[in-house]
Amino acid sequence: MQTKKRSAILLLTIIMMLSIVLTACGGNNNTAGTNNQAANNGAANGAANAGASDTSEEATIKMLLVGGKPADYDQVFGELNKLVKEKINATVEAEFLDWADWSQKYPLKFAANEDFDIVYTANWAFYNDQSLKGGFLELTEDLLSKYAPQTWANMPKVAWDQAKVGGKLFMVPNNNVEITDKVVLIREDLRKKYNLEPVTSPETYAAYVKAIAANEKGINAFQAKAADGWKWHELDQIMLEQQNEWNLVDYNFPLAYKMDDATGKVFNVYDTPEFKQLLAYYKDLADNNGWSRNVVSNKNDVWQDIKAGKAASYAQNIGTVAANIMEATRENVGIELAIADLTPDKKKISAISTQNGLAIHATSKNVERSLMLIDLLQNDKQIHDLSMYGIAGTHYEAVGEDKYNAGPSAANYSPSGFSAWGWNSALNRQDAAYPKVADDMFNTWTSKVYHFPLETFVFDDSKVKNEVANIGNVMLRYAIPLEYGLIKDLDKGQADLIAQLKSAGIDKVQTELQAQIDAFLAAQK
Amino acid sequence: MNRNGLLGEIRKNRALLLMLAPAVLFFLVFAYVPMAGIVLAFKQYNHTGGVFGSPWNGLDNFRFFFESGNAWLVTRNTALYNIAFIIVNNVLQITVAILLFEVAGKWFRKIAQSVMFLPYFISWVVVGAIAYNLFNYDVGTINSILTTFGMEPIDIYNTPSYWPVILVIVSAWKTLGYGTVMYLAAITSIDTEMYEAAEIDGANIFQRIFKVTIPNLYPTIIILVLLAIGNIFRGDFGMFYNMVGNNGLLFSNTDVIDTFVFRSLTTSNEIGLSAAVGFYQSILGFATIMLANYAVRRYDKDRALF
């Protein structure tokens, strides 16, 4: 009896202690939250109201970048800091989120409200998401023209407009022309060996894939990158979008519009005759062992597989593929590679400015100095060269004004290793060893770039986020196996896919998207 | 009866309370304080508001999961897999523990124990890579062996029905050593006089096992199983994600709540939606453990957890 009572009392004490601690914590957090918000607004206002830029007090600017930390970071940023200190009395510290897990860490940095000032962002790196959630500081015309005057002057107006989310600007985009079209990297030596036609269309590509699948044992004619949640067949951007001149609004759901359709009418790409035809094309390749049956479970790096002679083609953007070719030549791997554009005559889409850029953290205490730094990174020749290519003579050798050669320790500070692309600008240099074919291809593309009213449209999914999450799931579960030819009955597979999308709420997303597009187009007139 | 009141109680048991303090502190910091984050399940999260300042949105966050049409499938998969794991793993662990105990050789016992414990330290990422090299259709070890013997290769990654068996085997392989150690410890603490008495009464080895060892293991078994039941609605994410990955063909048989939520929400980063599903799992887990504990109480009061 007595022991029972005693333990009851003990239990009660513990519960009471717990509840006190709990309420205390809750209260604290709450006030912290409000204070933050206040401080936030204060900072923005303060910055906007300040008169001439005051750099008398030394500042440390923390920069958050994606990609691996370069081995010679200390050396290069040491040099960089000497210049930055002299110009704006500040020093830069960069933190790198490695490619392996950056997409998990990136949002956490904001959720935990860590202390950083400048952050890399892009349309593929949470730009819309964090803008809508309030992770970035709004950049006003005032701020920009005062603290980043060179950038403000040099950047085309359309680039600023493209970076607006809901009419507000949260990013200093990079100032560079890029084309997002995908190409295929193929084994030129194997093509010649089997006496195949040059690969310039889906048909010639199919012939290439089948010839290799039939004759080369142990080589996957096509290989997809290790599954990371990408919801499409890796050739879809070429075969579905570029071939048909469609533009998918967001790769998280299968809604697209025709590029030349001025009314911007959206449709479900899975529910089109073009898609049905493409399924037959894919199925034919799959049945001829064009890719491994376990392609969706692949855990290997595609490029490494190609280098090792285990895979014979993959789809990527032209810059990456050109870098692959340079690497193969440099390392002398004994295979001959070529770039194949399967849709050479179609309209090309130029990347919108938000492909790369830098934003200011909403709670940054160094807004002015951060903007000044971005201004220098983009427009100061000396600082731009140093931050992009490392130390002259060590990491790169300048060739004329706009080209460079890799230096002796180029691998320790490489422009392709991390997101230095955030401050791409007209000052960029090109690798002198850049394959001429890639350059020529790019130049012919620029003449075919097609501009259309919806290219800057950004979808705000906050009203349909449940549906978008579920649609993504359906795509992974039904569309990917269907596209890789793992389902025997194509018609039934396609019908299943469409039915599942309907129950996941595609109609609601389509209605919402169409409404936003209509409003966007109406506002442009 | 209690002349000194609460303070007296505390003073009297201060040594015991002090010993309890680290454990209480641990749970306070890592289990109770974070519980406040549950409010996120009912909020539209944004950075300016943070966890407590963001606006409320009622039960909106729960819509995603229940309207997906997958809620029942993944909940069922999670529960069934965990039930299978609990039964298979515990039976195997008890059997192996008894076998090891009955095998006399000290060296053999030590070595066997270490060898069985090793898989416990291998990360799921590595296990996933090993599995890929075993099961791969083109160059996997299993298919290479099959084709050398002139048999048809099997397409494991495209056949959902193999996966429940594979996952149960892998889980058993990975946890065997760990569980065996716990049961072995329980067996060694059984009073040896009981075995001597049984031997004098002429009990053979099977009678010794079934009449002495196993009944003495009941308390340990019940506690371990009860603790496992509390987590029955939490899928082992590391295991399912690394073994199955994003292979859509297998989802009907392998998708558990955790992988489903991860897949749906990694691209959108809606903390509220994931918090809502976590809350749902906790409620179900709480209900099952209360029920299980109640059942044990009915059966034998002393052996219930609380």
Interface residues (C-beta under 8 A of the other chain):
Chain A: Q2 K5 R6 I9 L10 T13 I14 L18 V21 L22 C25 G26 N29 N30 A32 G33 T34 N36 Q37 N40 S103 Q104 P107 F110 A111 N113 F126 D129 Q130 L132 K133 G134 G135 G218 N220 A227 D228 G229 N252 S292 R293 N294 V296 S297 K299 A362 D461 K465 N466 V468 A469 N470 G472 N473 L476 R477 Y478 A479 I480 P481 L486 S503 A504 G505
Chain B: M1 N2 L6 E9 I10 N13 V24 L28 Y32 V33 M35 A36 Y45 N46 H47 T48 G49 G50 V51 F52 G53 R63 F64 E67 S68 G69 N70 G128 A129 Y132 N136 Y137 D138 V139 D155 Y157 N158 G245 N246 N247 G248 L249 F251 F260 R263 S264 L265 T266 T267 S268 N269 E270 I271 L273
